[in-house]
Amino acid sequence: MDIKTANAAPHQSPLYLFEKFEVGVIHLDAGRNVVAMNDFARKVLPVGEKQPFDKLVTSFHPERSKPKVNFLLDQAAGCPMVSSTPMTMIINIPEQVLLIKVTRLGDHLGATTGFVLVFYDVTQVVSQDAPATAELSAPVNLRLNRIPMVANHKVSFVDTADVLSLESQAHYTRILTRDGFHFCNLSIGDLQARLDPAQFMRVHRCFIVNLYAVASLEREGSKTQLLLKGKHREPIPVSRDEVVRLREALGLLVKH
């Protein structure tokens, strides 16, 4: 796991944070049914409500997370030479962001006997307390100040200040920074709920933009689109219902 904390204080180095993480461990059989779990997993997951033992592991995951968990297990179940590195994914649950790793278990012949799913609560790494003026109706009280990204079985974090836009890719999100595009396996809805609304706005069902990165706003016929600062100059569509709100946020209209 590659945690970028160049500006972190010495007492919050990656190693320090890693040592402080509690680890959730879940043992699955070859059919992906829950066999056992440790006490921290029982504490974090809705075990009492879902009663997942002897049931599929997805039985205690929200609907939006089930495809991701199945994908993770499918990849881990592949050829051991291809999937020798534990598969990694980020899942967002109320109040928490979990980093999940899955590895396959095999017998003396190499046949799959089950899986071990390990997760870390990385909320403290990627979040900060929302300001006291935050709307009381907000679904969470922690704002992301870093966005987790997954590539080559490694997790890294990009500061939200460096994010120019976010683009929905079904259950996942493509993150645009000054360095280019990155993959995040949280949905755009999960990210919207935790990003600072004073800095980020969802201008289209598929796009969230950093308001500080908007270079221009223009019309093309009946359509409104915006351009971002930097070398990535592809226009981003703005939904008709969001035009007025965006213009207000950019100081183009006086809010009454």
C-alpha positions as CSV (number, residue, x, y, z in Angstrom):
1,M,0.0,0.0,0.0
2,D,1.5,3.3,-1.1
3,I,0.2,6.1,1.0
4,K,1.4,9.5,-0.1
5,T,1.8,11.7,3.0
6,A,4.6,14.0,2.0
7,N,3.2,16.8,4.1
8,A,2.3,14.7,7.1
9,A,3.8,15.4,10.5
10,P,6.5,12.9,11.6
11,H,4.1,11.4,14.2
12,Q,1.6,10.7,11.4
13,S,4.0,9.0,9.0
14,P,2.6,6.1,6.8
15,L,4.2,3.5,9.1
16,Y,2.7,5.1,12.2
17,L,-0.7,5.2,10.7
18,F,-0.4,1.6,9.4
19,E,0.6,0.4,12.9
20,K,-2.5,2.1,14.3
21,F,-4.9,0.5,11.9
22,E,-7.1,-2.2,13.3
23,V,-7.5,-5.1,10.9
24,G,-10.8,-6.8,10.1
25,V,-10.4,-10.5,9.0
26,I,-13.0,-12.6,7.3
27,H,-12.6,-16.3,6.4
28,L,-14.6,-17.5,3.4
29,D,-15.0,-21.1,2.1
30,A,-14.5,-22.0,-1.5
31,G,-18.2,-21.1,-2.2
32,R,-17.6,-17.6,-0.8
33,N,-19.7,-18.2,2.3
34,V,-18.6,-16.6,5.5
35,V,-17.0,-19.1,7.9
36,A,-15.5,-16.9,10.6
37,M,-14.4,-13.4,11.3
38,N,-12.4,-11.6,14.0
39,D,-13.8,-9.2,16.6
40,F,-13.0,-6.0,14.7
41,A,-14.9,-7.2,11.7
42,R,-17.9,-8.0,13.9
43,K,-17.7,-4.5,15.3
44,V,-17.5,-2.7,12.0
45,L,-19.9,-4.8,9.9
46,P,-23.6,-5.2,10.4
47,V,-23.2,-8.8,11.6
48,G,-26.2,-8.7,14.0
49,E,-28.5,-7.4,11.4
50,K,-27.3,-9.4,8.4
51,Q,-26.3,-12.7,10.1
52,P,-23.8,-13.5,7.4
53,F,-22.4,-16.8,8.7
54,D,-22.8,-19.7,6.3
55,K,-24.1,-17.1,3.8
56,L,-22.5,-15.5,0.8
57,V,-20.1,-12.7,1.8
58,T,-22.1,-10.2,-0.3
59,S,-25.1,-10.7,2.1
60,F,-23.8,-8.0,4.4
61,H,-22.7,-5.5,1.7
62,P,-24.9,-2.8,0.3
63,E,-26.2,-3.3,-3.2
64,R,-23.8,-0.8,-4.8
65,S,-20.8,-2.6,-3.3
66,K,-21.8,-6.2,-4.3
67,P,-20.5,-6.0,-7.9
68,K,-17.1,-4.7,-6.5
69,V,-16.8,-7.5,-4.0
70,N,-17.7,-10.2,-6.5
71,F,-15.1,-8.7,-9.0
72,L,-12.5,-8.7,-6.2
73,L,-13.2,-12.4,-5.5
74,D,-13.3,-13.3,-9.2
75,Q,-9.9,-11.8,-9.7
76,A,-8.5,-13.5,-6.6
77,A,-9.9,-16.8,-7.7
78,G,-8.0,-16.7,-11.0
79,C,-4.7,-18.3,-11.9
80,P,-2.4,-18.1,-8.9
81,M,0.5,-17.0,-11.2
82,V,-1.7,-14.0,-12.4
83,S,-3.2,-13.1,-9.0
84,S,-0.3,-13.9,-6.7
85,T,-0.6,-10.3,-5.3
86,P,-3.7,-9.8,-3.0
87,M,-6.4,-8.0,-4.8
88,T,-7.2,-4.5,-3.4
89,M,-10.3,-2.3,-3.4
90,I,-11.7,0.7,-1.6
91,I,-15.3,0.5,-0.4
92,N,-17.3,3.4,1.1
93,I,-19.8,2.6,3.9
94,P,-21.6,5.1,6.1
95,E,-19.0,7.1,8.2
96,Q,-16.1,4.9,7.0
97,V,-13.8,4.2,4.1
98,L,-12.5,0.6,4.0
99,L,-9.4,-0.6,2.2
100,I,-10.1,-4.3,1.3
101,K,-7.6,-7.0,0.3
102,V,-8.6,-10.5,-0.8
103,T,-6.3,-13.5,-1.2
104,R,-7.0,-17.1,-2.2
105,L,-6.3,-20.1,0.0
106,G,-5.2,-23.3,-1.5
107,D,-4.5,-26.9,-0.4
108,H,-1.3,-29.0,-0.9
109,L,-2.4,-29.5,-4.6
110,G,-3.1,-25.8,-5.1
111,A,-6.8,-26.2,-5.4
112,T,-8.9,-23.4,-4.0
113,T,-10.2,-24.1,-0.5
114,G,-11.4,-20.6,0.4
115,F,-10.5,-16.9,0.7
116,V,-9.3,-14.5,3.3
117,L,-10.7,-11.0,3.2
118,V,-8.8,-8.4,5.2
119,F,-9.9,-4.8,5.5
120,Y,-8.5,-1.7,7.1
121,D,-10.5,1.4,8.2
122,V,-8.6,4.2,6.4
123,T,-11.1,6.9,7.2
124,Q,-8.6,8.9,9.3
125,V,-6.2,8.9,6.3
126,V,-8.6,10.3,3.7
127,S,-10.9,12.4,5.8
128,Q,-11.2,15.5,8.0
129,D,-13.9,16.8,10.2
130,A,-16.6,18.8,8.3
131,P,-16.8,22.5,9.3
132,A,-19.3,23.4,12.0
133,T,-21.3,25.3,9.3
134,A,-21.8,22.1,7.3
135,E,-25.4,21.3,6.5
136,L,-27.0,19.2,9.2
137,S,-28.7,17.1,6.6
138,A,-25.4,15.9,5.2
139,P,-25.2,12.1,5.3
140,V,-21.7,12.0,6.9
141,N,-19.8,14.3,9.1
142,L,-16.4,13.6,7.6
143,R,-15.1,15.3,4.4
144,L,-12.5,13.7,2.2
145,N,-9.3,15.7,1.9
146,R,-7.7,12.8,-0.1
147,I,-9.2,10.5,-2.7
148,P,-8.0,6.9,-2.7
149,M,-7.0,5.4,-6.0
150,V,-6.1,1.9,-7.0
151,A,-3.5,0.8,-9.7
152,N,-1.4,-2.3,-10.0
153,H,-2.7,-3.7,-6.7
154,K,-1.5,-0.6,-4.9
155,V,-3.4,2.1,-3.2
156,S,-2.3,5.8,-3.3
157,F,-4.0,9.0,-2.2
158,V,-4.3,12.2,-4.1
159,D,-5.1,15.5,-2.3
160,T,-8.5,16.9,-3.3
161,A,-6.8,20.2,-4.0
162,D,-5.0,18.5,-6.9
163,V,-8.2,17.1,-8.4
164,L,-9.7,18.9,-11.4
165,S,-12.7,16.8,-12.1
166,L,-14.3,13.4,-11.4
167,E,-16.1,11.4,-14.1
168,S,-18.5,8.5,-13.5
169,Q,-17.6,5.2,-15.0
170,A,-20.5,3.0,-13.9
171,H,-19.7,1.8,-10.3
172,Y,-16.3,3.5,-10.5
173,T,-14.9,7.0,-11.0
174,R,-12.1,8.4,-13.2
175,I,-10.2,11.2,-11.4
176,L,-8.5,13.9,-13.4
177,T,-5.5,15.7,-11.8
178,R,-2.8,17.9,-13.3
179,D,-0.8,14.6,-13.9
180,G,-3.6,12.9,-15.9
181,F,-6.3,10.4,-15.3
182,H,-6.5,7.9,-12.4
183,F,-8.9,5.1,-11.3
184,C,-11.0,5.2,-8.1
185,N,-13.3,2.3,-7.3
186,L,-15.7,4.4,-5.3
187,S,-18.7,5.6,-7.2
188,I,-19.2,9.2,-8.0
189,G,-22.2,9.3,-5.6
190,D,-20.0,8.0,-2.8
191,L,-17.4,10.7,-3.5
192,Q,-20.0,13.5,-3.9
193,A,-21.3,12.8,-0.4
194,R,-17.9,13.3,1.1
195,L,-16.4,16.1,-0.9
196,D,-16.6,19.7,0.3
197,P,-19.6,21.2,-1.5
198,A,-17.9,24.7,-1.3
199,Q,-15.1,23.3,-3.6
200,F,-16.7,20.6,-5.7
201,M,-20.0,20.7,-7.6
202,R,-21.8,18.0,-9.5
203,V,-22.6,19.7,-12.7
204,H,-23.8,16.7,-14.6
205,R,-24.9,13.2,-13.7
206,C,-21.5,12.0,-14.9
207,F,-19.2,14.9,-13.8
208,I,-18.1,16.7,-10.6
209,V,-15.8,19.6,-11.1
210,N,-13.4,21.5,-8.8
211,L,-14.8,25.0,-8.9
212,Y,-11.3,26.5,-8.4
213,A,-10.2,24.7,-11.6
214,V,-12.9,26.1,-13.9
215,A,-11.2,28.2,-16.7
216,S,-14.3,29.2,-18.7
217,L,-18.0,28.7,-19.1
218,E,-19.5,28.8,-22.6
219,R,-22.6,28.1,-24.6
220,E,-22.8,26.0,-27.7
221,G,-26.3,26.3,-29.1
222,S,-28.7,25.3,-26.3
223,K,-26.0,23.5,-24.4
224,T,-23.7,24.8,-21.6
225,Q,-20.2,23.4,-21.1
226,L,-17.1,24.4,-19.2
227,L,-13.4,24.1,-19.7
228,L,-10.9,23.3,-17.0
229,K,-7.5,24.9,-16.4
230,G,-4.4,23.0,-17.6
231,K,-3.6,20.9,-20.6
232,H,-6.8,18.8,-20.5
233,R,-9.1,21.0,-22.4
234,E,-12.0,18.6,-23.3
235,P,-15.3,20.4,-22.5
236,I,-17.4,19.1,-19.7
237,P,-21.2,19.3,-20.2
238,V,-23.3,21.1,-17.6
239,S,-26.9,19.9,-17.0
240,R,-29.6,22.4,-17.8
241,D,-30.8,22.1,-14.2
242,E,-27.4,23.0,-12.8
243,V,-26.5,26.0,-14.9
244,V,-27.9,28.6,-12.6
245,R,-26.4,27.0,-9.5
246,L,-23.0,26.8,-11.2
247,R,-23.2,30.4,-12.3
248,E,-23.9,31.5,-8.8
249,A,-21.0,29.4,-7.4
250,L,-18.7,31.1,-10.0
251,G,-19.8,34.6,-9.0
252,L,-21.6,35.2,-12.3
253,L,-25.0,35.7,-10.6
254,V,-26.0,37.5,-7.4
255,K,-27.7,35.0,-5.1
256,H,-30.9,36.5,-3.6
